Structure formats: C-alpha cells, structure tokens
Amino acid sequence: MNEKKGYSYTVEDEKLIEYMKLSTEQKLEWLEEINAFTHAVLSDEEKLIRQKLRAAEI
C-alpha cells in the first residue's frame, strides 16, 4: 500500500515574489511572530498533531 503521509500546499507566484523581496531580518521577524502565535493558540493535542504531521507520522 502506498499511503501518503504528511502534508503539502501551494503558494501563488506573487506571494513567493513578495516574500523574496523581504530582508533577512524581516523574514526572521515574521517567523518568530508566527511561531509565537501558533504556540499561544494551539492546544497541547494540536501541537502533538502538528509535530506528527511534520515528522510524516500521520
């Protein structure tokens, strides 16, 4: 059985170009902000699911 695990997504070309224009500092600030946000709003169970998705366990 060839079961797919993990997740995938697509990003519009315009969004990639917009992201590429950001400075390294801006990219790191965005990353810190999104990590702090997701850590604050996810339950422990949701964090575990997210971890398993990243590890392609589910």
C-alpha positions as CSV (number, residue, x, y, z in Angstrom):
1,M,0.0,0.0,0.0
2,N,1.4,3.4,-1.0
3,E,-0.1,5.6,1.7
4,K,0.9,9.3,1.7
5,K,1.8,10.9,4.9
6,G,2.4,14.5,5.9
7,Y,1.0,17.5,4.1
8,S,1.7,19.7,1.2
9,Y,0.4,23.1,0.0
10,T,0.9,25.5,-2.9
11,V,1.8,29.2,-2.8
12,E,0.9,31.7,-5.6
13,D,3.9,33.0,-7.5
14,E,3.0,36.6,-6.5
15,K,3.3,35.6,-2.8
16,L,6.7,34.0,-3.4
17,I,8.0,37.1,-5.2
18,E,6.7,39.3,-2.4
19,Y,8.4,37.1,0.2
20,M,11.7,37.2,-1.7
21,K,11.7,41.0,-1.5
22,L,11.8,40.9,2.3
23,S,15.1,41.4,4.1
24,T,16.5,38.5,6.1
25,E,15.7,40.4,9.3
26,Q,12.0,40.8,8.1
27,K,11.8,37.1,7.3
28,L,13.1,36.1,10.7
29,E,10.8,38.6,12.5
30,W,7.8,37.0,10.6
31,L,9.0,33.5,11.6
32,E,9.3,34.5,15.2
33,E,5.9,36.1,15.2
34,I,4.1,33.2,13.6
35,N,5.8,30.7,15.9
36,A,4.8,32.7,19.0
37,F,1.2,33.0,17.7
38,T,0.8,29.3,16.9
39,H,2.4,28.3,20.2
40,A,-0.1,30.6,22.1
41,V,-3.2,29.4,20.3
42,L,-2.7,25.6,19.8
43,S,-3.8,23.2,22.5
44,D,-1.3,20.5,23.6
45,E,-3.2,18.0,21.5
46,E,-3.0,20.2,18.4
47,K,0.7,20.7,19.0
48,L,1.2,17.0,19.1
49,I,-0.7,16.5,15.8
50,R,1.4,19.3,14.2
51,Q,4.5,17.6,15.4
52,K,3.4,14.2,13.9
53,L,2.5,15.9,10.6
54,R,5.9,17.4,10.4
55,A,7.5,14.0,11.1
56,A,5.2,12.4,8.4
57,E,3.9,10.0,11.1
58,I,0.3,10.8,10.1
